[in-house]
């Protein structure tokens, strides 16, 4: 078998999860555990721009909801 395989092929086959594909293995594990949405939310929250966008989006939705609720009760 060694005559057909180079040493590089043998070493790469011995290491199942190399660091080059670590991000893809995390996604694969998340899909396998059926928690892809949780993975996406955690990755977005870890990103500073994603966190700011999430906070602004929740505040905007809450503001619109509060405005509509106040208008339906005749507050303005």
Secondary structure by P-SEA (a helix, b strand, c coil): ccccccaaaaaaaaccccccaaaaaaaaaaaaaccaaaaaaaaaaacaaaaaaaaaaaaaaaaaaaaaaaaaaccc
